[in-house]
């Protein structure tokens, strides 16, 4: 499926906001909120041609559910790397 460029731009901008929100949620130990973001990423990554985002989302969701700070930091780093490679 081809996603129109304007929709893809909006998708990527939303992922940037998701990342920033996750950092804030982590800082305030809002694991349930990170779990929600992870769930959304898991569901929409492949739809928009980014299966790696689905995997990151799945892992964020699981780590947040377990309140595993170390693992959350690993997957947030992967999320950051994915975002930085979008240029």
C-alpha positions in Angstrom: 0.0 0.0 0.0 1.3 3.4 -1.0 0.8 6.1 1.6 0.4 9.7 0.2 3.4 11.9 1.1 1.3 14.4 3.1 -0.2 11.7 5.2 3.3 10.1 5.8 4.6 13.5 6.9 1.8 13.8 9.4 2.4 10.2 10.6 6.1 10.9 11.2 5.3 14.2 13.0 2.9 12.3 15.3 5.6 9.7 16.0 8.0 12.5 17.0 5.4 13.8 19.5 4.8 10.2 20.7 8.5 9.9 21.4 8.7 13.2 23.3 5.5 12.2 25.3 7.1 8.9 26.2 10.2 10.6 27.6 7.9 12.8 29.7 5.8 9.8 30.8 8.9 7.9 31.8 10.2 10.9 33.8 6.9 10.8 35.7 6.6 7.0 35.9 3.5 7.0 33.9 3.9 3.5 32.6 0.3 3.1 31.6 0.6 6.0 29.2 3.7 4.5 27.6 1.9 1.2 27.3 -0.9 3.0 25.4 1.6 4.7 23.0 3.4 1.4 22.5 0.1 -0.3 21.7 -0.8 2.4 19.1 2.7 2.1 17.5 2.4 -1.7 17.4 -0.9 -1.3 15.5 0.0 1.4 13.0 3.7 0.9 12.1 3.2 -1.8 9.5 0.2 0.0 8.0 2.3 3.0 7.2 5.2 0.9 5.8 7.3 0.9 9.0 7.2 -2.6 10.5 10.1 -1.7 12.7 7.9 0.8 14.5 5.4 -2.0 15.2 8.1 -4.0 16.8 9.4 -1.0 18.9 5.8 -0.4 19.9 5.2 -4.0 20.9 8.4 -3.9 23.0 7.5 -0.6 24.6 4.1 -1.8 25.5 5.5 -5.0 27.1 8.2 -3.2 29.0 5.8 -0.5 30.3 3.4 -3.2 31.4 6.2 -4.7 33.4 7.4 -1.3 34.6 10.9 -2.3 33.4 12.9 0.9 33.3 16.0 -0.5 31.8 14.2 -2.2 28.9 12.1 0.9 28.3 15.2 3.0 27.9 16.6 0.5 25.4 13.5 0.7 23.2 13.1 4.4 23.6 16.7 4.7 22.3 15.7 2.5 19.3 12.7 4.7 18.7 15.0 7.7 18.8 17.4 6.1 16.3 14.5 5.3 14.0 13.3 8.9 14.1 16.9 10.2 13.4 17.2 7.9 10.4 14.2 9.4 8.6 16.0 12.3 7.0 
